[in-house]
Amino acid sequence: MEKVNIDDVDVVTNPLGVHSVRKPVSSALGTEDFAMNYFELEPGESFSGGLHTHHDQEEVFYVQEGTATFEVGREREETDVEAGGFIRFAPGEFQTGKNDSDDRVVGFALGAPKARHDFEEIESLVHCRECGEETVHGLDLTDEGQFEFTCTACGNEFATG
């Protein structure tokens, strides 16, 4: 058995700097087959920083406080999830979530069947600096803790930071 209080979980933010509070609860509990992250999003902040998909994991978000706005699919269909609501994304389904309101959003991102992503199984829709189009990019985490994106159309690479 493992037990943790959310106040005792360290804040570990996304290398893109898109949110100020993310607490990896699953890391604190030592899970292997389940991911759980706690978020506090101020107005304008997001869970991930862009439209992406996980081919290795389905993901469920629970909004505890406020209203989160999610963009779904390459068409970026918007849907709001209010306090007490859930939204599920299948493996391979593009999505991103953000706080478009004037109030704070508090929520959890839950994923399975892994506690951590295989970065080779994540794709993001990103504006390619070489192609000039929004294209699918592969994602990797560098030794310096930055995200590295690779355009699947032209092979152009760039890192955050």
FENHU-V279209 format. One record per backbone hydrogen bond with DSSP energy under -1.0 kcal/mol. NH is the residue of the N-H (numbers start at 1). CO is the residue of the C=O. Records with the same first field share a line. If there is no record, write none. Layout:
NH = CO ; CO
This chain:
8 = 5
9 = 6
12 = 22
17 = 14
23 = 38
25 = 23
26 = 36
28 = 24
29 = 25
30 = 26
31 = 26
35 = 111
37 = 109
38 = 23
39 = 107
40 = 21
41 = 105
44 = 99
45 = 42
46 = 18
47 = 97
52 = 95
53 = 123
55 = 121
58 = 112
59 = 89
60 = 110
61 = 87
62 = 108
63 = 85
64 = 106
65 = 106
68 = 81
69 = 98
70 = 79
71 = 96
72 = 77
73 = 94
76 = 73
77 = 72
79 = 70
81 = 68
84 = 63
85 = 82
87 = 61
89 = 59
92 = 54
93 = 90
95 = 52
96 = 71
98 = 69
99 = 45
105 = 41
106 = 65
107 = 39
108 = 62
109 = 37
110 = 60
111 = 35
112 = 58
115 = 32
121 = 118
122 = 119
123 = 53
124 = 137
125 = 51
126 = 135
128 = 133
132 = 128
135 = 126
137 = 124
138 = 150
140 = 148
142 = 146
145 = 142
148 = 140
149 = 158
150 = 138
151 = 156
152 = 136
155 = 151
158 = 149
160 = 147
